[in-house]
Amino acid sequence: MATRTVDLRSDTVTKPTEAMRAAMATAEVDDDVFGADPTAVTAVKLQSEVAKMMGKEAGLFVPSGTMGNLISVLVHCDVRGSEVILGNNSHIHIYENGGIATIGGVHPRPVKNNEDGMMDIDLIEDAIRDPRGELVYPTTRLICLENSHGNTGGRCLPVEYIDRVGELAKKHGLKLHIDGARIFNASVALGIPVDRLVQAADSVSVCLSKGIGAPVGSVIVGSETFITKARRLRKTLGGGMRQVGVICAAALVALQENLVKFEGDHKNAKVLAEGLNQIKGLRVNVAAVETNIIFFDIVEGSKISGEKLYKHLVERGVFVMLEGPSRMRIVLHHQISSSDVQYTLSCFQQAFSGLQEENGN
Ligand SMILES: *Cc1c(COP(=O)(O)O)cnc(C)c1O
């Protein structure tokens, strides 16, 4: 049995710290569905704090990023026959059970995500339906972006790009939603204040349970009108939670404690990516590691399979995500130290140097 555990499967594995647990123990709570009582302060405080950080009028705490995206899309597309333009490799399109269609009746219009997570602006514009074709076309109402872009390895959409998509949306009378599950990673990596980064967006969904390190939840932000509609929809979907202050209290502490550590997480990701890339048998696009996510491949012809490597790592307490027969994903977070990074590298090195010995014998 390994004496050490280094969990690199995701930034969702972060555990609440002592301070978070203490805050949960003493959180002032009341029924947040009734809502009007000022003792529901913890949820209200969290919502307004996140809204303020993002430069939007109001916020709403939701149980998950998936529900945050679903509610946001449905609020913007509250007329039957609505269509949303989104990345073909986006979280909303791939990993959310098609909820916008199956629950919301919203038609997805996927546009190709490039390797950097962006969609060509020309392709977005081409995908916007001509209103003169309303007899046969769904009506485009929304564009969704994702920042940082998870499936392309945490790549960041630059602010100029988002602004241009925002202008395009305005020109055609569309709304812009940003799936900002990891928007703070993008903000830190780009060196752009988060409120500026999402300025063009009508709504943003932010995960508190990823790198920020809270145990549960997301916040969606937007205008007062947007949030009023979102609150009602949250109740419809079963996301109205009673004494939610207990988990909001942890999130407030997490925001205080962990955002300052993102730069370190990104640095650790770079060090790990460079180290892995130096191992003969692994290939990492180091330049593509912009935030806390690393995708990498076992090179063709290598004697070790993904599964075998995975097992070797698990036996040493290192947990990664196996993404395919020879593809892996690693995500850094505040509970991974630089010593964990060195230990992880040594475990990988061991797997491959062991191979060479075997070959030599
Ligand atoms: C994790 C994630 C979500 C969904 O969050 P859950 O809380 O797991 O439902 C949405 N979008 C992106 C980009 C994510 O990484």
The ligand as an SDF file (V2000), in Angstrom:
LIG
                    3D

 15 15  0  0  0  0  0  0  0  0999 V2000
  -17.3020   20.9580  -13.9430 C   0  0  0  0  0  0  0  0  0  0  0  0
  -17.8160   21.7590  -15.0540 C   0  0  0  0  0  0  0  0  0  0  0  0
  -19.1820   22.0260  -15.1810 C   0  0  0  0  0  0  0  0  0  0  0  0
  -20.2440   21.3750  -14.3290 C   0  0  0  0  0  0  0  0  0  0  0  0
  -20.0870   21.4240  -12.9950 O   0  0  0  0  0  0  0  0  0  0  0  0
  -20.7340   20.3220  -12.0310 P   0  0  0  0  0  0  0  0  0  0  0  0
  -20.7260   21.0230  -10.7270 O   0  0  0  0  0  0  0  0  0  0  0  0
  -19.8210   19.1440  -12.0810 O   0  0  0  0  0  0  0  0  0  0  0  0
  -22.0980   20.0130  -12.5100 O   0  0  0  0  0  0  0  0  0  0  0  0
  -19.5890   22.8410  -16.2200 C   0  0  0  0  0  0  0  0  0  0  0  0
  -18.7170   23.3420  -17.0900 N   0  0  0  0  0  0  0  0  0  0  0  0
  -17.3960   23.0990  -17.0170 C   0  0  0  0  0  0  0  0  0  0  0  0
  -16.4760   23.7040  -18.0200 C   0  0  0  0  0  0  0  0  0  0  0  0
  -16.8990   22.2930  -16.0000 C   0  0  0  0  0  0  0  0  0  0  0  0
  -15.5980   22.0510  -15.9350 O   0  0  0  0  0  0  0  0  0  0  0  0
  1  2  1  0
  2  3  1  0
  2 14  2  0
  3  4  1  0
  3 10  2  0
  4  5  1  0
  5  6  1  0
  6  7  2  0
  6  8  1  0
  6  9  1  0
 10 11  1  0
 11 12  2  0
 12 13  1  0
 12 14  1  0
 14 15  1  0
M  END
$$$$
